[in-house]
């Protein structure tokens, strides 16, 4: 389990992380009218806040090209709450 306030590595191969990454791509597509397609999770960390902030590096397909994005998804399972906080090109290269 993650320590309060600090981000720690989490398994990028878990079903939960995969689901959160897909959610992040879908939410980004809705907000930005984009057509990114989820490919895989490259890296995953989690941070305990008021719930858990998942820091994900996600590989997507954009018009046939592989690209990396960084996403932050905030989850409070006891409230059935899940929100995309940030979704940006990895390394701020946009």
N, CA, C and O atoms as CSV, one atom per row, in Angstrom:
chain,resi,resn,atom,element,x,y,z
A,1,UNK,N,N,0.839,-1.190,0.000
A,1,UNK,CA,C,0.000,0.000,0.000
A,1,UNK,C,C,0.880,1.247,0.000
A,1,UNK,O,O,1.966,1.257,0.579
A,2,UNK,N,N,0.399,2.282,-0.650
A,2,UNK,CA,C,1.149,3.534,-0.745
A,2,UNK,C,C,1.174,4.243,0.603
A,2,UNK,O,O,0.266,4.086,1.419
A,3,UNK,N,N,2.227,5.025,0.823
A,3,UNK,CA,C,2.300,5.816,2.043
A,3,UNK,C,C,1.613,7.152,1.806
A,3,UNK,O,O,1.595,7.653,0.681
A,4,UNK,N,N,1.057,7.722,2.845
A,4,UNK,CA,C,0.309,8.963,2.742
A,4,UNK,C,C,1.165,10.065,2.134
A,4,UNK,O,O,2.243,10.372,2.644
A,5,UNK,N,N,0.687,10.661,1.046
A,5,UNK,CA,C,1.350,11.790,0.419
A,5,UNK,C,C,2.424,11.435,-0.579
A,5,UNK,O,O,2.687,12.227,-1.484
A,6,UNK,N,N,3.066,10.267,-0.458
A,6,UNK,CA,C,4.136,9.898,-1.371
A,6,UNK,C,C,3.642,8.987,-2.481
A,6,UNK,O,O,2.822,8.102,-2.237
A,7,UNK,N,N,4.132,9.193,-3.702
A,7,UNK,CA,C,3.764,8.327,-4.821
A,7,UNK,C,C,4.674,7.111,-4.837
A,7,UNK,O,O,5.897,7.235,-4.761
A,8,UNK,N,N,4.065,5.932,-4.937
A,8,UNK,CA,C,4.827,4.692,-4.972
A,8,UNK,C,C,4.432,3.895,-6.213
A,8,UNK,O,O,3.308,4.019,-6.699
A,9,UNK,N,N,5.350,3.080,-6.726
A,9,UNK,CA,C,5.039,2.281,-7.918
A,9,UNK,C,C,3.866,1.339,-7.659
A,9,UNK,O,O,3.708,0.815,-6.557
A,10,UNK,N,N,3.058,1.134,-8.675
A,10,UNK,CA,C,1.994,0.137,-8.594
A,10,UNK,C,C,2.083,-0.739,-9.834
A,10,UNK,O,O,2.747,-0.382,-10.807
A,11,UNK,N,N,1.427,-1.861,-9.797
A,11,UNK,CA,C,1.519,-2.814,-10.901
A,11,UNK,C,C,0.805,-2.289,-12.136
A,11,UNK,O,O,-0.404,-2.063,-12.117
A,12,UNK,N,N,1.567,-2.097,-13.215
A,12,UNK,CA,C,0.945,-1.600,-14.439
A,12,UNK,C,C,0.186,-2.698,-15.174
A,12,UNK,O,O,-0.490,-2.429,-16.167
A,13,UNK,N,N,0.293,-3.935,-14.690
A,13,UNK,CA,C,-0.381,-5.046,-15.348
A,13,UNK,C,C,-1.686,-5.443,-14.667
A,13,UNK,O,O,-2.313,-6.421,-15.075
A,14,UNK,N,N,-2.103,-4.718,-13.653
A,14,UNK,CA,C,-3.326,-5.098,-12.956
A,14,UNK,C,C,-4.563,-4.679,-13.752
A,14,UNK,O,O,-4.521,-3.737,-14.543
A,15,UNK,N,N,-5.646,-5.389,-13.527
A,15,UNK,CA,C,-6.914,-5.077,-14.193
A,15,UNK,C,C,-7.395,-3.689,-13.807
A,15,UNK,O,O,-7.919,-2.960,-14.650
A,16,UNK,N,N,-7.221,-3.309,-12.531
A,16,UNK,CA,C,-7.663,-1.990,-12.067
A,16,UNK,C,C,-6.902,-0.878,-12.787
A,16,UNK,O,O,-7.515,0.090,-13.238
A,17,UNK,N,N,-5.595,-0.998,-12.902
A,17,UNK,CA,C,-4.781,0.033,-13.561
A,17,UNK,C,C,-5.142,0.115,-15.040
A,17,UNK,O,O,-5.263,1.209,-15.590
A,18,UNK,N,N,-5.314,-1.033,-15.683
A,18,UNK,CA,C,-5.716,-1.062,-17.091
A,18,UNK,C,C,-7.054,-0.348,-17.277
A,18,UNK,O,O,-7.223,0.431,-18.215
A,19,UNK,N,N,-7.993,-0.615,-16.387
A,19,UNK,CA,C,-9.315,0.004,-16.439
A,19,UNK,C,C,-9.212,1.522,-16.254
A,19,UNK,O,O,-9.867,2.279,-16.969
A,20,UNK,N,N,-8.387,1.967,-15.291
A,20,UNK,CA,C,-8.210,3.405,-15.058
A,20,UNK,C,C,-7.553,4.091,-16.256
A,20,UNK,O,O,-7.909,5.219,-16.597
A,21,UNK,N,N,-6.609,3.423,-16.886
A,21,UNK,CA,C,-5.943,3.998,-18.059
A,21,UNK,C,C,-6.929,4.146,-19.216
A,21,UNK,O,O,-6.933,5.167,-19.904
A,22,UNK,N,N,-7.758,3.138,-19.428
A,22,UNK,CA,C,-8.785,3.218,-20.473
A,22,UNK,C,C,-9.761,4.356,-20.172
A,22,UNK,O,O,-10.152,5.102,-21.070
A,23,UNK,N,N,-10.152,4.483,-18.894
A,23,UNK,CA,C,-11.025,5.576,-18.467
A,23,UNK,C,C,-10.385,6.926,-18.788
A,23,UNK,O,O,-11.058,7.823,-19.296
A,24,UNK,N,N,-9.091,7.077,-18.496
A,24,UNK,CA,C,-8.387,8.340,-18.740
A,24,UNK,C,C,-8.407,8.704,-20.225
A,24,UNK,O,O,-8.661,9.855,-20.579
A,25,UNK,N,N,-8.142,7.735,-21.085
A,25,UNK,CA,C,-8.142,7.988,-22.530
A,25,UNK,C,C,-9.553,8.355,-23.002
A,25,UNK,O,O,-9.723,9.291,-23.784
A,26,UNK,N,N,-10.559,7.622,-22.529
A,26,UNK,CA,C,-11.945,7.904,-22.917
A,26,UNK,C,C,-12.377,9.295,-22.468
A,26,UNK,O,O,-12.996,10.028,-23.239
A,27,UNK,N,N,-12.055,9.665,-21.226
A,27,UNK,CA,C,-12.422,10.990,-20.718
A,27,UNK,C,C,-11.714,12.090,-21.506
A,27,UNK,O,O,-12.323,13.105,-21.841
A,28,UNK,N,N,-10.437,11.891,-21.798
A,28,UNK,CA,C,-9.698,12.865,-22.608
A,28,UNK,C,C,-10.359,13.014,-23.979
A,28,UNK,O,O,-10.549,14.132,-24.457
A,29,UNK,N,N,-10.705,11.902,-24.605
A,29,UNK,CA,C,-11.343,11.949,-25.923
A,29,UNK,C,C,-12.658,12.730,-25.878
A,29,UNK,O,O,-12.953,13.504,-26.788
A,30,UNK,N,N,-13.447,12.527,-24.818
A,30,UNK,CA,C,-14.719,13.245,-24.675
A,30,UNK,C,C,-14.483,14.747,-24.515
A,30,UNK,O,O,-15.131,15.556,-25.179
A,31,UNK,N,N,-13.552,15.114,-23.630
A,31,UNK,CA,C,-13.306,16.530,-23.331
A,31,UNK,C,C,-12.687,17.279,-24.504
A,31,UNK,O,O,-12.995,18.448,-24.737
A,32,UNK,N,N,-11.810,16.595,-25.244
A,32,UNK,CA,C,-11.052,17.266,-26.302
A,32,UNK,C,C,-11.529,16.898,-27.708
A,32,UNK,O,O,-10.921,17.307,-28.697
A,33,UNK,N,N,-12.618,16.126,-27.800
A,33,UNK,CA,C,-13.124,15.651,-29.085
A,33,UNK,C,C,-12.002,14.980,-29.882
A,33,UNK,O,O,-11.857,15.207,-31.083
A,34,UNK,N,N,-11.214,14.152,-29.194
A,34,UNK,CA,C,-10.066,13.472,-29.790
A,34,UNK,C,C,-10.427,12.023,-30.105
A,34,UNK,O,O,-11.482,11.535,-29.700
A,35,UNK,N,N,-9.558,11.355,-30.816
A,35,UNK,CA,C,-9.789,9.965,-31.202
A,35,UNK,C,C,-8.605,9.070,-30.815
A,35,UNK,O,O,-8.221,8.177,-31.571
A,36,UNK,N,N,-8.034,9.316,-29.637
A,36,UNK,CA,C,-6.922,8.477,-29.188
A,36,UNK,C,C,-7.434,7.079,-28.874
A,36,UNK,O,O,-8.550,6.917,-28.378
A,37,UNK,N,N,-6.626,6.079,-29.160
A,37,UNK,CA,C,-6.974,4.693,-28.890
A,37,UNK,C,C,-5.988,4.127,-27.875
A,37,UNK,O,O,-4.776,4.179,-28.082
A,38,UNK,N,N,-6.510,3.587,-26.779
A,38,UNK,CA,C,-5.658,3.022,-25.732
A,38,UNK,C,C,-4.848,1.853,-26.281
A,38,UNK,O,O,-5.387,1.001,-26.987
A,39,UNK,N,N,-3.550,1.808,-25.958
A,39,UNK,CA,C,-2.698,0.685,-26.349
A,39,UNK,C,C,-2.263,-0.096,-25.111
A,39,UNK,O,O,-2.558,-1.286,-24.997
A,40,UNK,N,N,-1.552,0.573,-24.164
A,40,UNK,CA,C,-1.101,-0.119,-22.956
A,40,UNK,C,C,-0.644,0.884,-21.908
A,40,UNK,O,O,-0.419,2.058,-22.203
A,41,UNK,N,N,-0.508,0.393,-20.667
A,41,UNK,CA,C,0.055,1.184,-19.574
A,41,UNK,C,C,1.558,0.929,-19.577
A,41,UNK,O,O,1.999,-0.220,-19.546
A,42,UNK,N,N,2.340,2.005,-19.614
A,42,UNK,CA,C,3.797,1.901,-19.625
A,42,UNK,C,C,4.345,1.970,-18.207
A,42,UNK,O,O,5.290,1.257,-17.869
A,43,UNK,N,N,3.749,2.833,-17.369
A,43,UNK,CA,C,4.219,3.019,-15.994
A,43,UNK,C,C,3.031,3.426,-15.134
A,43,UNK,O,O,2.128,4.115,-15.608
A,44,UNK,N,N,3.027,3.007,-13.885
A,44,UNK,CA,C,1.936,3.349,-12.972
A,44,UNK,C,C,2.473,3.598,-11.570
A,44,UNK,O,O,3.302,2.842,-11.065
A,45,UNK,N,N,1.987,4.676,-10.946
A,45,UNK,CA,C,2.285,4.989,-9.540
A,45,UNK,C,C,0.974,5.349,-8.877
A,45,UNK,O,O,0.010,5.726,-9.544
A,46,UNK,N,N,0.944,5.230,-7.568
A,46,UNK,CA,C,-0.238,5.674,-6.840
A,46,UNK,C,C,0.184,6.494,-5.642
A,46,UNK,O,O,1.240,6.277,-5.047
A,47,UNK,N,N,-0.680,7.452,-5.304
A,47,UNK,CA,C,-0.423,8.379,-4.207
A,47,UNK,C,C,-1.680,8.447,-3.353
A,47,UNK,O,O,-2.770,8.703,-3.865
A,48,UNK,N,N,-1.530,8.218,-2.047
A,48,UNK,CA,C,-2.667,8.305,-1.150
A,48,UNK,C,C,-2.926,9.772,-0.835
A,48,UNK,O,O,-2.066,10.469,-0.295
A,49,UNK,N,N,-4.116,10.223,-1.179
A,49,UNK,CA,C,-4.576,11.585,-0.872
A,49,UNK,C,C,-5.921,11.376,-0.180
A,49,UNK,O,O,-6.031,10.465,0.641
A,50,UNK,N,N,-6.937,12.167,-0.468
A,50,UNK,CA,C,-8.288,11.863,0.011
A,50,UNK,C,C,-8.845,10.857,-0.984
A,50,UNK,O,O,-9.685,11.188,-1.822
A,51,UNK,N,N,-8.368,9.636,-0.878
A,51,UNK,CA,C,-8.588,8.594,-1.874
A,51,UNK,C,C,-7.224,8.236,-2.429
A,51,UNK,O,O,-6.224,8.285,-1.712
A,52,UNK,N,N,-7.179,7.875,-3.705
A,52,UNK,CA,C,-5.908,7.529,-4.344
A,52,UNK,C,C,-5.778,8.282,-5.661
A,52,UNK,O,O,-6.702,8.291,-6.474
A,53,UNK,N,N,-4.630,8.910,-5.865
A,53,UNK,CA,C,-4.319,9.549,-7.139
A,53,UNK,C,C,-3.419,8.584,-7.896
A,53,UNK,O,O,-2.316,8.269,-7.449
A,54,UNK,N,N,-3.889,8.123,-9.029
A,54,UNK,CA,C,-3.114,7.215,-9.865
A,54,UNK,C,C,-2.390,8.027,-10.932
A,54,UNK,O,O,-3.019,8.753,-11.702
A,55,UNK,N,N,-1.067,7.903,-10.974
A,55,UNK,CA,C,-0.225,8.573,-11.970
A,55,UNK,C,C,0.118,7.523,-13.022
A,55,UNK,O,O,0.837,6.567,-12.729
A,56,UNK,N,N,-0.379,7.687,-14.224
A,56,UNK,CA,C,-0.215,6.675,-15.262
A,56,UNK,C,C,0.520,7.236,-16.470
A,56,UNK,O,O,0.258,8.364,-16.888
A,57,UNK,N,N,1.420,6.471,-17.024
A,57,UNK,CA,C,1.993,6.774,-18.329
A,57,UNK,C,C,1.359,5.772,-19.280
A,57,UNK,O,O,1.503,4.561,-19.110
A,58,UNK,N,N,0.651,6.289,-20.288
A,58,UNK,CA,C,-0.172,5.470,-21.155
A,58,UNK,C,C,0.296,5.598,-22.597
A,58,UNK,O,O,0.547,6.699,-23.086
A,59,UNK,N,N,0.408,4.463,-23.268
A,59,UNK,CA,C,0.699,4.485,-24.704
A,59,UNK,C,C,-0.631,4.465,-25.446
A,59,UNK,O,O,-1.494,3.633,-25.165
A,60,UNK,N,N,-0.793,5.382,-26.393
A,60,UNK,CA,C,-2.013,5.456,-27.193
A,60,UNK,C,C,-1.635,5.442,-28.672
A,60,UNK,O,O,-0.477,5.639,-29.038
A,61,UNK,N,N,-2.632,5.206,-29.500
A,61,UNK,CA,C,-2.458,5.291,-30.945
A,61,UNK,C,C,-3.228,6.525,-31.405
A,61,UNK,O,O,-4.431,6.640,-31.169
A,62,UNK,N,N,-2.531,7.438,-32.057
A,62,UNK,CA,C,-3.148,8.668,-32.570
A,62,UNK,C,C,-2.889,8.713,-34.073
A,62,UNK,O,O,-1.763,8.944,-34.512
A,63,UNK,N,N,-3.942,8.490,-34.852
A,63,UNK,CA,C,-3.843,8.470,-36.316
A,63,UNK,C,C,-2.738,7.508,-36.786
A,63,UNK,O,O,-1.966,7.828,-37.689
A,64,UNK,N,N,-2.677,6.338,-36.162
A,64,UNK,CA,C,-1.709,5.320,-36.553
A,64,UNK,C,C,-0.345,5.431,-35.895
A,64,UNK,O,O,0.487,4.536,-36.048
A,65,UNK,N,N,-0.098,6.517,-35.165
A,65,UNK,CA,C,1.209,6.726,-34.521
A,65,UNK,C,C,1.118,6.466,-33.019
A,65,UNK,O,O,0.169,6.897,-32.365
A,66,UNK,N,N,2.121,5.749,-32.470
A,66,UNK,CA,C,2.174,5.513,-31.025
A,66,UNK,C,C,2.666,6.775,-30.335
A,66,UNK,O,O,3.649,7.384,-30.757
A,67,UNK,N,N,1.971,7.164,-29.264
A,67,UNK,CA,C,2.364,8.336,-28.484
A,67,UNK,C,C,2.211,8.014,-27.009
A,67,UNK,O,O,1.395,7.171,-26.635
A,68,UNK,N,N,3.002,8.688,-26.163
A,68,UNK,CA,C,2.913,8.518,-24.712
A,68,UNK,C,C,2.250,9.730,-24.078
A,68,UNK,O,O,2.550,10.873,-24.420
A,69,UNK,N,N,1.346,9.459,-23.150
A,69,UNK,CA,C,0.674,10.512,-22.389
A,69,UNK,C,C,0.793,10.197,-20.912
A,69,UNK,O,O,0.913,9.037,-20.519
A,70,UNK,N,N,0.759,11.244,-20.098
A,70,UNK,CA,C,0.729,11.097,-18.647
A,70,UNK,C,C,-0.666,11.488,-18.175
A,70,UNK,O,O,-1.195,12.534,-18.551
A,71,UNK,N,N,-1.250,10.629,-17.347
A,71,UNK,CA,C,-2.596,10.870,-16.843
A,71,UNK,C,C,-2.594,10.778,-15.324
A,71,UNK,O,O,-1.818,10.029,-14.729
A,72,UNK,N,N,-3.481,11.558,-14.712
A,72,UNK,CA,C,-3.716,11.460,-13.270
A,72,UNK,C,C,-5.207,11.202,-13.089
A,72,UNK,O,O,-6.047,11.979,-13.543
A,73,UNK,N,N,-5.520,10.091,-12.415
A,73,UNK,CA,C,-6.912,9.726,-12.149
A,73,UNK,C,C,-7.091,9.640,-10.643
A,73,UNK,O,O,-6.379,8.903,-9.962
A,74,UNK,N,N,-8.054,10.406,-10.128
A,74,UNK,CA,C,-8.342,10.454,-8.697
A,74,UNK,C,C,-9.507,9.515,-8.410
A,74,UNK,O,O,-10.558,9.611,-9.042
A,75,UNK,N,N,-9.319,8.611,-7.458
A,75,UNK,CA,C,-10.337,7.607,-7.134
A,75,UNK,C,C,-10.643,7.639,-5.642
A,75,UNK,O,O,-9.738,7.629,-4.808
A,76,UNK,N,N,-11.956,7.677,-5.315
A,76,UNK,CA,C,-12.436,7.519,-3.938
A,76,UNK,C,C,-13.473,6.393,-3.981
A,76,UNK,O,O,-14.662,6.652,-4.171
A,77,UNK,N,N,-13.026,5.142,-3.806
A,77,UNK,CA,C,-13.940,4.014,-3.995
A,77,UNK,C,C,-15.159,4.025,-3.072
A,77,UNK,O,O,-16.229,3.563,-3.469
A,78,UNK,N,N,-15.020,4.536,-1.864
A,78,UNK,CA,C,-16.141,4.541,-0.924
A,78,UNK,C,C,-17.243,5.509,-1.351
A,78,UNK,O,O,-18.362,5.424,-0.845
A,79,UNK,N,N,-16.942,6.439,-2.288
A,79,UNK,CA,C,-17.944,7.360,-2.818
A,79,UNK,C,C,-18.316,7.026,-4.265
A,79,UNK,O,O,-19.083,7.752,-4.898
A,80,UNK,N,N,-17.765,5.919,-4.784
A,80,UNK,CA,C,-17.949,5.560,-6.191
A,80,UNK,C,C,-17.540,6.732,-7.088
A,80,UNK,O,O,-18.230,7.057,-8.055
A,81,UNK,N,N,-16.408,7.362,-6.753
A,81,UNK,CA,C,-15.914,8.569,-7.417
A,81,UNK,C,C,-14.647,8.254,-8.207
A,81,UNK,O,O,-13.720,7.623,-7.700
A,82,UNK,N,N,-14.628,8.708,-9.460
A,82,UNK,CA,C,-13.444,8.539,-10.309
A,82,UNK,C,C,-13.411,9.754,-11.236
A,82,UNK,O,O,-14.394,10.048,-11.916
A,83,UNK,N,N,-12.266,10.464,-11.261
A,83,UNK,CA,C,-12.184,11.686,-12.052
A,83,UNK,C,C,-10.811,11.822,-12.694
A,83,UNK,O,O,-9.787,11.606,-12.046
A,84,UNK,N,N,-10.801,12.179,-13.967
A,84,UNK,CA,C,-9.555,12.465,-14.664
A,84,UNK,C,C,-9.109,13.862,-14.262
A,84,UNK,O,O,-9.817,14.836,-14.518
A,85,UNK,N,N,-7.940,13.971,-13.635
A,85,UNK,CA,C,-7.415,15.254,-13.178
A,85,UNK,C,C,-6.508,15.903,-14.213
A,85,UNK,O,O,-6.475,17.127,-14.339
A,86,UNK,N,N,-5.779,15.085,-14.948
A,86,UNK,CA,C,-4.805,15.616,-15.905
A,86,UNK,C,C,-4.546,14.580,-16.984
A,86,UNK,O,O,-4.529,13.381,-16.709
A,87,UNK,N,N,-4.343,15.045,-18.218
A,87,UNK,CA,C,-3.991,14.165,-19.332
A,87,UNK,C,C,-3.181,15.005,-20.291
A,87,UNK,O,O,-3.707,15.927,-20.914
A,88,UNK,N,N,-1.895,14.691,-20.414
A,88,UNK,CA,C,-1.016,15.522,-21.242
A,88,UNK,C,C,0.052,14.656,-21.896
A,88,UNK,O,O,0.365,13.570,-21.408
A,89,UNK,N,N,0.609,15.140,-23.003
A,89,UNK,CA,C,1.701,14.391,-23.627
A,89,UNK,C,C,2.839,14.184,-22.626
A,89,UNK,O,O,3.170,15.096,-21.869
A,90,UNK,N,N,3.430,13.010,-22.617
A,90,UNK,CA,C,4.545,12.723,-21.712
A,90,UNK,C,C,5.705,13.649,-22.023
A,90,UNK,O,O,6.077,13.821,-23.184
A,91,UNK,N,N,6.269,14.241,-20.998
A,91,UNK,CA,C,7.393,15.159,-21.168
A,91,UNK,C,C,6.991,16.542,-21.629
A,91,UNK,O,O,7.841,17.343,-22.019
A,92,UNK,N,N,5.660,16.838,-21.587
A,92,UNK,CA,C,5.159,18.146,-22.024
A,92,UNK,C,C,5.649,18.512,-23.424
A,92,UNK,O,O,5.998,19.664,-23.682
A,93,UNK,N,N,5.674,17.539,-24.316
A,93,UNK,CA,C,6.219,17.778,-25.651
A,93,UNK,C,C,5.202,18.324,-26.645
A,93,UNK,O,O,5.461,18.331,-27.849
A,94,UNK,N,N,4.050,18.782,-26.161
A,94,UNK,CA,C,3.036,19.295,-27.096
A,94,UNK,C,C,3.083,20.798,-27.207
A,94,UNK,O,O,2.298,21.388,-27.950
